[in-house]
């Protein structure tokens, strides 16, 4: 039973394969045939997931029936890790005299092997692809061509092995050499016109930028150059002329160009349409898209270059720019935006047609239009963007002319006002001149009177001079009295400090600031002469801080507060002086609360410092007897030192 089931399944499988093989259409060529594009059932496919099967195995009878019909209009490598074998069947009804080639269109195909039958029944092998150096191609052309060596009458199978990291359309074309040359010349002429227009647009806008220095021209130039770089990268021109020995650049060039196109297109949109002023929300969205696009570009560049193939992400910045233009034209009525929208409409349509063509759904669209739709879109967009820039220039020129007219009109009004003012001023000047003449006569009379008065004043001045000299002598005497009086006041103040308990304001007359306190400490500390505490050297110079002394021998700098009760003091020095003064006068009986009230310092701080002073007073009780009110200064120096 099991054997019967196996035989049944084998027969069904063989029948299906037979149907598939029978479905492969034979393409017939005659002497008049000059071009044919293989499509649909004319191409059968076999997927090799291991990429290890050789041509001998694939072309063997065992694998003949394993090829299946192509499911799309043009074959594709659906699984990019697999190698795909394609087979076409041709029939020459007569011997063809014209040399012919098989051509592959998609320039990003990494590896192609072609196997053509020879007259002796064996097969010849040829290789091409984007992974090989350009000079290894049979024809120095951007597409991949293979020369058909046997054109004798009969039926033949052609085999092709295709492997590519990117998904490609396997478009196989038969052409005679004459048709290939005609097609190649026409194509390269078309490319020349296209890139020539890019050069002309770029050069024209460069001149405009140098003339008016508007950044939009610079961004437009960079955008156009990016478009040119993308086109030469995807159509194989760049590989042919720019880096023919570095095929690895093919994996990066179009991705870098697409990034530049998206970035400069959005930046140009912001500059041309004044998006920041007219649509702040779209301005923020565009900035966010620019940042995200940069992040995606860096990830592709440094992490996984295969992600460059996700070209559909360009739909996002394209849509943002398109919607921004529509909004500014529709809502803000900005006239240059109408050409911008028209240009982006053509680019948008070209982008959509290109995607449809890549996905294989563009059967009813002419091949040239589908293949070059994005190029046509770029070209029309550049034309209409140039119109938009020109329209903006016209608007600016019109505004400038209106401004100039306003300036001229204002200058005329200013001239009329100036003439009126001049006439009024002339009348005023004449009237004033008459008044001045009358006043001059009156002034002459007054001058005579003043001369007489001057004579009188001169005699009085002489008298005042004598009195001034007398006053000067008296001032000298008063100055001497003032000096004596000031000295007496200081003595009285000091006597008062030593005699009675003063408030802080009165105490501050003697020690008003840190300088006066440091001066007092220095005089008190080194009253008997200076000696270095380190080396006992008697000579010194001034230190970094006021009243500090630096030893001239060992360079040790001694602070004026060192070895005093104020060392490591954290309260103002003049208040510390006053606290010692109060503690001494009250014989340590004053409370920390009272000290806090008089000094304006926290009670805990007063208590800590008062305890320190009280301890010193206890230690020096005998030394302080009979010193009177001035004995508070005896507490200052550290006796142990």
C-alpha positions as CSV (number, residue, x, y, z in Angstrom):
1,X,0.0,0.0,0.0
2,X,2.8,2.4,0.9
3,X,4.6,1.6,-2.3
4,X,1.5,2.4,-4.3
5,X,1.1,5.7,-2.5
6,X,4.8,6.7,-3.2
7,X,4.4,5.8,-6.9
8,X,1.2,7.9,-7.0
9,X,2.9,11.0,-5.4
10,X,5.9,10.6,-7.7
11,X,3.7,10.5,-10.8
12,X,1.8,13.6,-9.6
13,X,5.1,15.4,-9.0
14,X,6.4,14.4,-12.3
15,X,3.2,15.4,-14.0
16,X,3.3,18.9,-12.3
17,X,6.9,19.3,-13.4
18,X,6.0,18.2,-16.9
19,X,3.2,20.8,-17.0
20,X,5.7,23.5,-15.7
21,X,8.3,22.5,-18.3
22,X,5.7,22.4,-21.0
23,X,4.6,25.9,-20.0
24,X,8.0,27.4,-20.8
25,X,7.6,29.4,-24.0
26,X,10.2,29.1,-26.7
27,X,11.3,32.4,-28.2
28,X,11.8,32.3,-31.9
29,X,14.4,34.6,-33.6
30,X,14.8,35.3,-37.3
31,X,17.2,37.3,-39.3
32,X,14.9,40.3,-38.9
33,X,14.9,40.0,-35.1
34,X,16.9,42.7,-33.5
35,X,15.6,42.9,-29.8
36,X,13.5,40.9,-27.4
37,X,12.9,41.3,-23.6
38,X,12.3,37.9,-21.9
39,X,9.4,37.9,-19.5
40,X,6.8,35.9,-17.7
41,X,6.7,32.3,-18.9
42,X,9.6,32.8,-21.2
43,X,11.9,32.4,-18.2
44,X,12.0,29.4,-15.8
45,X,13.7,29.5,-12.4
46,X,15.4,27.2,-10.0
47,X,16.4,28.3,-6.5
48,X,19.7,26.9,-5.0
49,X,19.7,27.7,-1.3
50,X,23.1,26.1,-0.8
51,X,24.8,28.0,-3.7
52,X,26.9,24.8,-4.3
53,X,25.3,23.3,-7.4
54,X,27.5,23.5,-10.4
55,X,26.4,24.1,-14.0
56,X,26.9,20.4,-14.8
57,X,24.4,19.4,-12.2
58,X,21.9,22.1,-13.1
59,X,22.1,21.3,-16.8
60,X,21.8,17.5,-16.2
61,X,18.6,15.7,-17.2
62,X,17.9,15.1,-13.5
63,X,17.4,18.9,-12.9
64,X,15.8,19.7,-16.3
65,X,12.3,19.3,-14.9
66,X,13.0,21.0,-11.6
67,X,12.9,24.5,-13.2
68,X,9.5,26.2,-12.5
69,X,7.8,29.0,-14.3
70,X,8.5,32.6,-13.3
71,X,5.6,33.9,-11.2
72,X,6.2,37.6,-11.9
73,X,6.4,39.7,-15.1
74,X,10.2,39.8,-14.5
75,X,12.1,37.3,-12.4
76,X,13.4,38.3,-8.9
77,X,15.7,36.9,-6.3
78,X,13.2,36.6,-3.5
79,X,15.6,34.9,-1.1
80,X,18.7,37.0,-1.2
81,X,20.8,34.3,0.5
82,X,20.2,31.9,-2.3
83,X,21.6,31.6,-5.8
84,X,19.0,31.6,-8.6
85,X,19.4,29.7,-11.9
86,X,17.4,31.0,-14.9
87,X,16.8,29.3,-18.1
88,X,15.5,30.5,-21.4
89,X,14.8,28.6,-24.6
90,X,15.4,30.1,-27.9
91,X,15.0,28.9,-31.5
92,X,16.9,30.3,-34.5
93,X,14.8,29.5,-37.6
94,X,17.9,30.2,-39.7
95,X,21.5,31.0,-39.3
96,X,21.9,34.5,-37.9
97,X,24.7,36.5,-39.4
98,X,24.5,39.5,-37.1
99,X,26.4,39.2,-33.8
100,X,24.1,39.4,-30.8
101,X,24.3,39.7,-27.1
102,X,22.3,38.9,-24.0
103,X,22.0,42.0,-21.7
104,X,21.0,42.3,-18.0
105,X,19.6,45.7,-16.9
106,X,19.8,45.9,-13.1
107,X,23.2,47.5,-12.3
108,X,23.2,46.5,-8.6
109,X,23.2,42.7,-9.4
110,X,26.3,41.4,-7.6
111,X,27.2,38.3,-9.6
112,X,26.0,36.8,-13.0
113,X,27.2,33.7,-14.7
114,X,26.1,33.0,-18.3
115,X,26.3,29.6,-20.0
116,X,25.8,29.6,-23.7
117,X,25.8,26.5,-26.0
118,X,28.5,26.2,-28.6
119,X,28.3,24.5,-32.0
120,X,29.9,21.3,-30.6
121,X,27.3,20.9,-27.9
122,X,29.4,22.1,-25.0
123,X,28.7,25.3,-23.1
124,X,30.9,28.4,-22.7
125,X,31.0,30.4,-19.4
126,X,31.1,34.1,-18.9
127,X,31.0,36.2,-15.7
128,X,30.0,39.7,-14.9
129,X,28.4,41.7,-12.0
130,X,28.8,44.6,-9.7
131,X,31.2,42.7,-7.5
132,X,33.8,42.5,-10.3
133,X,36.1,45.3,-11.4
134,X,34.7,47.1,-14.3
135,X,37.5,46.2,-16.7
136,X,36.6,42.5,-16.3
137,X,33.4,43.0,-18.2
138,X,33.2,41.9,-21.9
139,X,31.9,45.3,-23.0
140,X,32.8,48.5,-21.2
141,X,29.2,49.4,-20.6
142,X,27.1,50.2,-17.5
143,X,24.9,47.1,-18.1
144,X,26.0,43.5,-18.1
145,X,26.4,42.0,-21.6
146,X,27.3,38.5,-22.8
147,X,28.2,37.7,-26.4
148,X,26.2,34.8,-28.0
149,X,28.8,32.7,-29.7
150,X,26.6,30.2,-31.5
151,X,23.9,31.7,-33.8
152,X,23.4,28.6,-36.0
153,X,19.9,27.3,-36.8
154,X,18.3,25.2,-34.0
155,X,16.9,25.3,-30.5
156,X,19.1,26.1,-27.5
157,X,18.9,26.5,-23.7
158,X,20.7,29.4,-22.1
159,X,21.4,29.2,-18.4
160,X,22.2,32.1,-16.0
161,X,23.2,32.0,-12.4
162,X,22.3,35.2,-10.4
163,X,23.2,36.0,-6.9
164,X,22.9,39.4,-5.2
165,X,22.6,40.9,-1.7
166,X,19.9,43.3,-2.9
167,X,16.7,42.3,-4.5
168,X,17.0,42.8,-8.3
169,X,14.8,42.5,-11.3
170,X,16.3,39.9,-13.6
171,X,15.6,41.6,-16.9
172,X,17.1,39.5,-19.7
173,X,17.2,41.1,-23.2
174,X,18.3,39.8,-26.5
175,X,19.9,42.4,-28.9
176,X,21.9,42.4,-32.0
177,X,25.2,44.3,-31.8
178,X,23.8,47.0,-34.2
179,X,20.8,47.5,-31.9
180,X,23.0,47.4,-28.8
181,X,25.2,50.2,-30.2
182,X,22.2,52.2,-31.3
183,X,20.6,51.8,-27.9
184,X,23.8,52.5,-26.0
185,X,24.5,55.7,-27.9
186,X,21.0,56.9,-27.4
187,X,21.1,56.0,-23.7
188,X,24.4,57.7,-23.1
189,X,23.3,60.8,-25.1
190,X,20.2,60.9,-22.9
191,X,22.4,60.6,-19.8
192,X,24.6,63.4,-21.2
193,X,21.6,65.7,-21.6
194,X,20.4,64.8,-18.1
195,X,23.7,65.3,-16.3
196,X,24.3,68.4,-18.5
197,X,21.1,69.9,-17.2
198,X,22.2,69.1,-13.7
199,X,25.5,70.9,-14.3
200,X,23.8,73.9,-15.9
201,X,21.3,74.2,-13.0
202,X,24.2,73.9,-10.5
203,X,26.4,76.4,-12.3
204,X,23.5,78.9,-12.8
205,X,22.5,78.7,-9.1
206,X,26.1,79.0,-8.1
207,X,26.3,82.3,-10.0
208,X,23.1,83.4,-8.3
209,X,24.5,82.5,-4.9
210,X,27.7,84.5,-5.6
211,X,25.6,87.4,-6.7
212,X,23.0,87.7,-4.0
213,X,24.5,85.5,-1.2
214,X,21.2,83.8,-0.4
215,X,21.7,80.4,1.3
216,X,18.8,78.8,-0.6
217,X,20.9,78.7,-3.8
218,X,23.7,76.9,-2.0
219,X,21.3,74.3,-0.5
220,X,19.7,73.9,-4.0
221,X,23.1,73.3,-5.6
222,X,23.9,70.7,-3.0
223,X,20.5,69.0,-3.5
224,X,21.1,68.9,-7.3
225,X,24.6,67.5,-6.9
226,X,23.2,64.9,-4.6
227,X,20.6,63.9,-7.2
228,X,23.3,63.6,-9.8
229,X,25.4,61.5,-7.5
230,X,22.4,59.2,-6.8
231,X,21.6,58.8,-10.5
232,X,25.2,58.0,-11.5
233,X,25.4,55.5,-8.7
234,X,22.2,53.6,-9.5
235,X,22.6,53.6,-13.3
236,X,26.2,52.4,-13.2
237,X,27.8,55.5,-14.7
238,X,29.7,56.2,-11.5
239,X,31.1,52.6,-11.4
240,X,32.2,53.0,-15.0
241,X,34.0,56.3,-14.7
242,X,34.6,57.2,-11.0
243,X,35.6,54.0,-9.2
244,X,35.9,51.2,-11.7
245,X,38.5,49.3,-9.6
246,X,36.6,49.7,-6.3
247,X,33.2,47.8,-6.6
248,X,32.7,48.0,-2.9
249,X,31.8,51.6,-3.3
250,X,28.6,50.4,-5.1
251,X,27.2,49.3,-1.7
252,X,27.6,52.7,-0.2
253,X,27.4,55.4,-2.9
254,X,23.6,55.3,-3.5
255,X,22.9,55.2,0.2
256,X,25.1,58.3,0.9
257,X,23.5,60.1,-2.1
258,X,20.0,59.3,-0.9
259,X,20.9,60.7,2.6
260,X,22.2,63.9,1.0
261,X,19.1,64.2,-1.2
262,X,16.7,63.9,1.8
263,X,18.7,66.2,4.0
264,X,19.4,69.0,1.5
265,X,15.8,68.7,0.1
266,X,14.3,69.4,3.6
267,X,16.9,72.1,4.4
268,X,16.2,73.8,1.0
269,X,12.4,73.5,1.7
270,X,12.9,75.3,5.0
271,X,14.9,78.1,3.4
272,X,12.8,78.6,0.3
273,X,9.4,78.5,1.9
274,X,10.4,80.4,5.1
275,X,8.9,77.4,7.1
276,X,10.1,78.7,10.4
277,X,8.0,81.9,10.1
278,X,5.1,80.5,8.1
279,X,4.7,77.0,9.6
280,X,6.5,76.6,13.0
281,X,5.0,73.2,13.6
282,X,6.3,71.9,10.2
283,X,9.6,73.5,11.0
284,X,10.0,71.4,14.1
285,X,8.8,68.2,12.3
286,X,11.4,68.8,9.5
287,X,14.1,69.2,12.1
288,X,13.1,66.0,13.8
289,X,13.0,64.1,10.5
290,X,16.5,65.4,9.7
291,X,17.8,64.1,13.0
292,X,16.2,60.7,12.6
293,X,17.4,60.4,9.0
294,X,21.0,61.2,10.2
295,X,20.7,58.5,12.9
296,X,19.5,55.9,10.4
297,X,22.3,56.9,7.9
298,X,25.0,56.5,10.6
299,X,23.5,53.1,11.6
300,X,23.6,51.9,8.0
301,X,27.1,53.3,7.4
302,X,28.8,51.9,10.5
303,X,26.6,48.9,11.5
304,X,24.8,47.3,8.6
305,X,25.3,48.7,5.0
306,X,22.6,46.3,3.8
307,X,20.0,48.6,5.3
308,X,20.8,51.1,2.6
309,X,18.6,49.1,0.4
310,X,15.5,50.1,2.3
311,X,15.0,53.1,0.0
312,X,11.3,53.3,0.9
313,X,12.3,55.3,4.0
314,X,12.9,58.2,1.6
315,X,9.1,58.3,1.3
316,X,8.9,60.0,4.8
317,X,11.1,63.1,4.1
318,X,9.6,63.3,0.6
319,X,6.1,63.4,2.0
320,X,7.0,65.9,4.8
321,X,8.4,68.3,2.2
322,X,5.4,67.8,-0.1
323,X,2.9,68.3,2.7
324,X,4.8,71.4,3.9
325,X,4.7,73.0,0.5
326,X,0.9,72.2,0.1
327,X,0.2,73.8,3.5
328,X,2.2,76.9,2.9
329,X,0.6,77.4,-0.5
330,X,-2.9,76.6,0.5
331,X,-3.0,78.2,4.0
332,X,-0.4,81.0,3.7
333,X,-0.9,81.9,0.1
334,X,2.8,82.0,-0.6
335,X,3.1,82.2,-4.4
336,X,6.5,80.5,-4.9
337,X,5.1,77.4,-3.1
338,X,2.9,76.6,-6.1
339,X,5.9,75.7,-8.3
340,X,7.4,73.9,-5.4
341,X,4.2,71.8,-5.0
342,X,4.1,71.1,-8.8
343,X,7.8,70.0,-8.8
344,X,7.3,67.7,-5.8
345,X,4.2,66.3,-7.4
346,X,6.2,65.0,-10.4
347,X,8.9,63.7,-8.1
348,X,6.2,62.0,-5.9
349,X,4.7,60.4,-9.0
350,X,8.1,59.3,-10.3
351,X,8.9,57.8,-6.8
352,X,5.5,55.9,-6.8
353,X,6.0,54.6,-10.4
354,X,9.6,53.5,-9.6
355,X,8.4,51.5,-6.5
356,X,5.6,49.9,-8.6
357,X,8.1,49.1,-11.3
358,X,10.5,47.5,-8.8
359,X,7.7,45.4,-7.3
360,X,6.8,44.2,-10.7
361,X,3.3,45.7,-10.9
362,X,4.1,48.1,-13.8
363,X,3.3,45.8,-16.8
364,X,1.2,48.3,-18.5
365,X,3.6,51.2,-18.0
366,X,6.2,51.6,-20.8
367,X,9.5,50.1,-19.9
368,X,11.5,53.3,-20.3
369,X,9.0,55.3,-18.3
370,X,9.0,52.8,-15.5
371,X,12.7,52.4,-15.4
372,X,13.6,56.1,-15.7
373,X,10.5,57.4,-13.8
374,X,12.5,58.7,-10.9
375,X,15.0,60.4,-13.2
376,X,12.2,62.1,-15.0
377,X,10.7,63.1,-11.7
378,X,14.0,64.6,-10.5
379,X,14.4,66.5,-13.8
380,X,10.9,68.0,-13.8
381,X,11.2,68.8,-10.1
382,X,14.5,70.7,-10.7
383,X,12.8,72.7,-13.5
384,X,9.9,73.7,-11.3
385,X,12.0,74.4,-8.3
386,X,14.0,76.8,-10.4
387,X,10.7,78.4,-11.3
388,X,9.9,78.6,-7.6
389,X,13.3,80.3,-6.9
390,X,12.7,82.7,-9.8
391,X,9.2,83.5,-8.5
392,X,10.7,84.2,-5.1
393,X,13.3,86.4,-6.7
394,X,10.6,88.3,-8.6
395,X,8.6,88.8,-5.3
396,X,11.7,90.1,-3.6
397,X,12.5,92.3,-6.5
398,X,8.9,93.7,-6.5
399,X,9.2,94.3,-2.8
400,X,12.5,96.0,-3.3
401,X,11.1,98.2,-6.1
402,X,8.1,99.2,-3.9
403,X,10.5,100.0,-1.0
404,X,12.6,102.1,-3.4
405,X,9.5,103.9,-4.5
406,X,8.6,104.6,-0.9
407,X,12.1,105.8,-0.2
408,X,12.0,108.1,-3.2
409,X,8.6,109.4,-2.2
410,X,9.8,109.9,1.4
411,X,12.9,111.7,0.1
412,X,10.7,114.1,-1.9
413,X,8.6,114.8,1.2
414,X,11.8,115.3,3.1
415,X,13.0,117.8,0.5
416,X,9.8,119.8,0.6
417,X,9.9,119.9,4.4
418,X,13.5,121.0,4.2
419,X,12.6,123.8,1.9
420,X,9.8,125.0,4.1
421,X,12.0,124.8,7.2
422,X,14.7,126.7,5.4
423,X,12.3,129.5,4.5
424,X,11.0,129.6,8.0
425,X,14.5,129.6,9.4
426,X,15.5,132.5,7.1
427,X,12.6,134.6,8.4
428,X,13.5,133.7,11.9
429,X,17.1,134.5,11.4
430,X,16.3,137.9,9.9
431,X,14.0,138.7,12.8
432,X,16.6,137.5,15.3
433,X,19.3,139.6,13.6
434,X,17.3,142.8,14.1
435,X,16.8,141.8,17.8
436,X,20.5,141.1,18.2
437,X,21.4,144.5,16.8
438,X,19.1,146.2,19.3
439,X,20.6,144.1,22.1
440,X,24.1,144.9,20.9
441,X,23.4,148.6,21.4
442,X,22.0,147.9,24.8
443,X,25.0,145.7,25.7
444,X,27.4,148.4,24.7
445,X,25.8,150.7,27.2
446,X,26.0,148.0,29.8
447,X,29.7,147.4,29.0
448,X,30.5,151.0,29.8
449,X,28.7,150.6,33.1
450,X,30.5,147.3,33.8
451,X,33.9,148.9,33.1
452,X,33.2,151.4,35.7
453,X,32.1,148.7,38.1
454,X,35.2,146.7,37.3
455,X,37.4,149.5,38.4
456,X,35.6,149.6,41.7
457,X,35.8,145.8,42.0
458,X,39.5,145.8,41.3
459,X,40.2,148.0,44.2
460,X,38.0,145.8,46.4
461,X,39.8,142.7,45.1
462,X,43.1,144.1,46.3
463,X,41.6,144.6,49.7
464,X,40.2,141.0,49.6
465,X,43.6,139.7,48.7
466,X,45.1,141.2,51.8
467,X,42.3,139.7,53.9
468,X,42.9,136.3,52.2
469,X,46.5,136.2,53.1
470,X,45.5,137.0,56.7
471,X,42.9,134.1,56.6
472,X,45.6,131.8,55.2
473,X,47.9,132.5,58.2
474,X,45.0,131.8,60.5
475,X,44.2,128.5,58.7
476,X,47.8,127.3,59.4
477,X,47.3,128.0,63.1
478,X,43.9,126.2,63.0
479,X,45.4,123.2,61.3
480,X,47.9,122.8,64.1
481,X,45.1,123.1,66.6
482,X,43.1,120.4,64.7
483,X,46.0,118.0,64.8
484,X,46.4,118.5,68.6
485,X,42.7,118.2,69.0
486,X,42.6,114.9,67.0
487,X,45.4,113.5,69.1
488,X,43.6,114.5,72.2
489,X,40.4,112.8,71.0
490,X,42.2,109.5,70.3
491,X,43.7,109.6,73.7
492,X,40.4,110.4,75.3
493,X,38.8,107.5,73.3
494,X,41.5,105.1,74.4
495,X,41.1,106.3,77.9
496,X,37.4,105.8,77.7
497,X,37.9,102.3,76.3
498,X,40.1,101.4,79.2
499,X,38.0,103.2,81.8
500,X,34.4,102.2,81.2
501,X,32.3,99.6,79.4
502,X,31.5,100.9,75.9
503,X,28.9,99.7,73.5
504,X,30.1,98.2,70.2
505,X,29.7,101.4,68.2
506,X,31.9,103.3,70.6
507,X,34.4,100.4,70.8
508,X,34.5,100.4,67.0
509,X,35.9,103.9,67.0
510,X,39.1,102.4,68.3
511,X,39.0,99.2,66.3
512,X,36.7,99.9,63.3
513,X,37.8,97.1,61.0
514,X,40.1,94.1,60.5
515,X,43.1,96.2,59.4
516,X,43.1,98.1,62.7
517,X,42.7,94.9,64.7
518,X,45.6,93.2,62.9
519,X,47.7,96.3,63.3
520,X,47.1,96.2,67.1
521,X,47.9,92.5,67.3
522,X,51.1,92.9,65.3
523,X,52.3,95.7,67.6
524,X,51.4,93.8,70.7
525,X,52.8,90.5,69.5
526,X,56.1,91.7,68.2
527,X,56.5,94.5,70.7
528,X,59.8,93.1,71.9
529,X,61.0,92.3,68.4
530,X,60.5,89.6,65.8
531,X,62.0,86.1,66.0
532,X,61.0,83.2,63.6
533,X,59.2,80.5,65.5
534,X,60.9,77.9,63.2
535,X,64.5,79.0,63.1
536,X,64.6,82.0,65.5
537,X,65.9,84.3,62.7
538,X,65.3,88.0,63.6
539,X,64.9,89.4,60.1
540,X,61.6,89.3,58.2
541,X,59.7,90.7,55.2
542,X,55.9,91.2,54.7
543,X,53.9,88.1,54.1
544,X,51.0,87.5,51.7
545,X,48.3,88.5,54.2
546,X,48.3,92.0,55.8
547,X,50.6,92.2,58.9
548,X,51.9,88.7,58.4
549,X,55.7,88.3,58.6
550,X,57.8,86.0,56.5
551,X,61.2,84.8,57.7
552,X,63.9,85.9,55.3
553,X,66.0,82.8,56.1
554,X,63.6,79.8,56.1
555,X,60.7,81.6,54.3
556,X,58.2,80.5,57.0
557,X,55.3,83.0,57.1
558,X,53.8,83.6,60.5
559,X,50.2,84.8,60.7
560,X,49.4,87.8,62.9
561,X,46.8,85.6,64.6
562,X,49.2,82.8,65.3
563,X,49.8,82.2,69.1
564,X,46.9,84.5,70.0
565,X,43.5,83.9,71.5
566,X,42.1,84.7,68.0
567,X,43.8,81.9,66.2
568,X,41.3,79.7,64.2
569,X,38.7,82.4,64.9
570,X,35.4,82.1,62.9
571,X,33.7,85.4,63.9
572,X,34.7,88.9,62.7
573,X,37.9,90.0,64.4
574,X,36.6,93.3,65.6
575,X,33.6,91.5,67.3
576,X,36.0,89.0,68.8
577,X,38.0,92.0,70.2
578,X,34.7,93.4,71.7
579,X,33.8,90.0,73.1
580,X,37.1,89.7,75.0
581,X,36.7,93.3,76.1
582,X,33.2,92.6,77.5
583,X,34.3,89.3,79.2
584,X,37.2,91.1,80.8
585,X,35.1,94.1,82.0
586,X,32.4,91.8,83.4
587,X,35.0,89.5,84.9
588,X,33.4,86.6,83.0
589,X,30.0,87.3,84.5
590,X,28.2,88.4,81.3
591,X,25.9,85.7,79.8
592,X,26.1,84.2,76.3
593,X,22.6,85.6,75.7
594,X,23.8,89.1,76.5
595,X,26.8,88.7,74.3
596,X,24.6,87.4,71.5
597,X,22.4,90.5,71.8
598,X,25.3,92.9,71.8
599,X,27.4,91.3,69.1
600,X,24.5,90.0,66.8
601,X,26.0,86.5,66.8
602,X,24.4,83.2,67.6
603,X,24.2,82.4,71.3
604,X,25.9,79.0,70.8
605,X,28.9,80.7,69.1
606,X,29.1,83.3,71.9
607,X,29.0,80.6,74.5
608,X,31.8,78.6,72.9
609,X,34.0,81.6,72.5
610,X,33.2,83.1,75.9
611,X,34.1,79.7,77.5
612,X,37.5,79.9,75.8
613,X,38.1,83.5,77.1
614,X,36.9,82.6,80.6
615,X,39.4,79.7,80.7
616,X,42.2,82.0,79.8
617,X,41.1,84.5,82.4
618,X,41.1,81.8,85.1
619,X,44.6,80.7,84.0
620,X,46.0,84.3,84.1
621,X,44.1,85.6,87.2
622,X,47.3,86.5,89.0
623,X,48.7,88.3,86.0
624,X,45.6,90.4,85.5
625,X,45.5,91.8,89.0
626,X,46.0,95.5,89.1
627,X,45.9,95.9,85.3
628,X,42.6,97.9,85.4
629,X,40.3,98.3,82.5
630,X,43.1,98.0,79.9
631,X,44.0,94.5,81.1
632,X,41.7,92.9,78.5
633,X,44.5,93.3,76.0
634,X,46.7,91.0,78.2
635,X,44.5,88.1,77.3
636,X,45.3,88.3,73.6
637,X,48.7,86.6,73.5
638,X,49.1,82.9,74.1
639,X,51.4,82.9,77.1
640,X,52.5,79.3,76.5
641,X,54.1,80.3,73.3
